[in-house]
C-alpha cells in the first residue's frame, strides 16, 4: 500500500464514521425494546457504561472524570 492509497483509506474511514454518526439516532430508536435479544454481554456492558455518562435531568452528556 502506498501513501496515496493509505490517505484514501483514511478518508474513506472518516466518511464511513461520519455516515454512521448521522444515523445514530435512527439506530438507537430501533434498539428500543430489543436489547434483551442482544446475546453478547460485552456489547451490553459497553452500552451501559457509556449511558452512565448521560444526564437524564440536563439532557446532556457529562464529561468523563
C-alpha positions as CSV (number, residue, x, y, z in Angstrom):
1,X,0.0,0.0,0.0
2,X,1.4,3.4,-1.0
3,X,0.9,6.7,0.8
4,X,-1.9,7.8,-1.6
5,X,-3.8,4.6,-1.0
6,X,-3.4,4.9,2.7
7,X,-4.6,8.5,2.6
8,X,-7.7,7.4,0.6
9,X,-8.4,4.6,3.0
10,X,-8.3,7.1,5.9
11,X,-10.7,9.5,4.0
12,X,-13.0,6.5,3.3
13,X,-12.9,5.5,7.0
14,X,-13.7,9.1,8.1
15,X,-16.7,9.2,5.6
16,X,-18.0,5.9,6.9
17,X,-17.8,7.1,10.5
18,X,-19.5,10.3,9.6
19,X,-22.3,8.4,7.9
20,X,-22.7,6.2,11.0
21,X,-22.8,9.2,13.3
22,X,-25.6,10.8,11.3
23,X,-27.6,7.6,11.6
24,X,-27.0,7.1,15.3
25,X,-30.5,8.4,16.4
26,X,-32.3,6.1,14.0
27,X,-30.2,3.2,15.1
28,X,-30.9,3.9,18.8
29,X,-34.6,4.2,18.1
30,X,-34.5,0.7,16.5
31,X,-32.9,-0.7,19.7
32,X,-35.7,0.3,22.0
33,X,-37.4,-2.9,23.2
34,X,-34.8,-5.1,21.5
35,X,-31.8,-5.0,23.8
36,X,-32.9,-8.2,25.6
37,X,-32.2,-10.0,22.3
38,X,-28.5,-9.0,22.4
39,X,-26.6,-12.1,23.5
40,X,-23.1,-10.5,23.7
41,X,-22.6,-9.4,27.2
42,X,-19.5,-7.3,26.3
43,X,-21.7,-5.2,23.9
44,X,-24.3,-4.7,26.6
45,X,-21.7,-3.8,29.2
46,X,-20.1,-1.2,26.9
47,X,-23.5,0.3,26.2
48,X,-24.4,0.5,29.8
49,X,-21.0,2.1,30.7
50,X,-21.5,4.7,28.0
51,X,-25.0,5.5,29.1
52,X,-23.8,6.2,32.6
53,X,-22.4,9.5,31.3
54,X,-25.8,10.6,30.1
55,X,-27.5,13.0,32.5
56,X,-31.3,12.4,32.1
57,X,-32.0,15.6,34.0
58,X,-30.0,18.0,31.9
59,X,-30.3,16.1,28.6
60,X,-26.5,16.3,28.1
61,X,-23.5,14.0,28.2
62,X,-21.3,14.5,31.3
63,X,-17.6,14.9,30.9
64,X,-15.7,11.7,31.8
65,X,-14.0,12.2,35.2
